[in-house]
Amino acid sequence: MKTADQWLSEYGRSHQNPLNKAIHWVCIPLIVISLLGLLMAIPMPWDAAWFNPASVLLAFSVGYYALVSKRLALGMLVVGGAMYACAASLAMLPVPLWVSSLAVFVGAWVAQFIGHEIEGRKPSFLKDLQFLLIGPLWLLGFIYRRLGIAY
């Protein structure tokens, strides 16, 4: 398995343009939040609001991140919890959760593809689907480096 530095460096190679980077800083969190919202909107046959496809995806993701870097996984546990709370707050809008989540999801992906058009490079996940999980880690890795936190 690749190291965190290898994953983040490879992802970063197709994210050099400042405008594309800025788009990713906005859109990656929006995509994660909206995906969690879409998963929360799936009706479940039990009455445990916290146990749903969104929480399962978060658990899977943090487990994957722990294989890449335990310190980044811990950070993603915190960030993922905050994103989960943001997704849940979408349910307070006057439209169904799945509608607001789908609108954000589609809009953020359109912006991401525009960013890659500006960059002149294809999205990394077209090469390897694991990059769909690496995108959020790439942002967190930047924050860790800025704060001097080793990962």
N, C-alpha and C positions, 0 to 999 in steps of 0.2 A: 504494500500500500504506500502511496505517496505521503510525504511529510506535509505538514501544514504549509511550510514555506514553498514547497513545490506546487501545491494546489493553488495557493494565492498568487504566486509568481506567474503561473501559466494563465490563470484567469485575468490577471492584470495586463498581460500582453495585448489582449483585445479590448482594453479599456484605458487608453492613453489620452484620448481627446478630452480636454477639460469640460466641454459641454456634455459629452457622453457620460463622463464621470458624474457630473451634477445630476443628470437625468437618473442615473442609477442610484444615487444617494436618496432621491425622492421615491423612485418607482420600486426598488427592491422591497423596502418596508411596506409600501402600499400593496404590492403583490402578495406578500406573506400575510398581511392583515386580511386582505380580501379573500385569500384562499382559506384562511382559518374561518372567516365568516361564512363562506360557502359550505364548509364542512360542518359548522355549527348548525346550519339551517337544515341539515338532513334530519328528518324525524327519527327518534330512537324509541324503541319499545319499553324503555325503562325510565325511571325518574331520577337519574343522577346527572344533573346539568353539566357537571364538570367532566363526566366520562362520555365522550363523543368522538367522532372521527377526527376532530381538530386536536383534541388532547392526545389521541393516539399518534397523529402525525408529529406533534411536538416531541413526544417521548421517543419516537423512532429517530427524528432528526437529531436530538441531543445525544442519543446513543451513537449515531453515525459520527457526530462531531467529536465524541469522546475517543473514537478510534483515530481521528486525525490529530486532536490535541485536547487533553483533559482541561486545560485552562480556558481554551476557547469554548469548550462545551459548557463549562460553568457560566461563562459570560452569556452564551446563547440561551441557557436556561433562564437567566434573568431577563434578557431581551425578549425571548420567546413568551415569557409570562406577561410582559408588558404588551406585546403585540396581541396576545390572546385577549387581554382586557380591552384593548382598542377594538378588536373584532367584535367582542360582546357588546361594546357600546354602540356599534352600528345598528344593533337591534332596537335602539331607542329612536331611530329615525322614523318618520311617518310612512315609510315604505317597508315591505317585507325585507328581512335580513338578506335573503338570497338575491333580491333585486339590487340593493345598494352594493352588496359585495361583488356581484357580477359586473356592475357598471364600473366600479373602481378597478377590478381585475382587468377588464378589457381595455380601459383607458390607459392603465399603467403599462400593459404589454405593448399597446400601440406606441406609446412614448419610448419604450425600450428599443423597439425596432427602428424608430426614427433616430434614436441615439446611435445605433449601430450603423445606420445608413450614413450618418455624419462621420462616424469613426472610419467607415470604409472597411469594416471587418464583420464577419458573421458572429452572431452570439456564440459564446463558448459551448453552451449546452447542445448545439447542433453537432459538435464533435464528440461530446461525452455527456450523457444525461446527469451524471453526478454533479456537473457544474450548476445545475438548478439548486442544489443544496449548498454549493460553495459560494454563490453570490452573497448571501447574507453574512457568511463567515469572512468574506473579503472586506466588507465594510467594518465588521468588528475587529478584524486584524489591523486595519488602519488605525482605529481608535486605540487599540492596545499599544501599537508602536508609538503613537503620539503621546501616550501616557507613560511610556517606558515600561510597560508590562510585558514580560517574556511569555511566549506561548510555545 
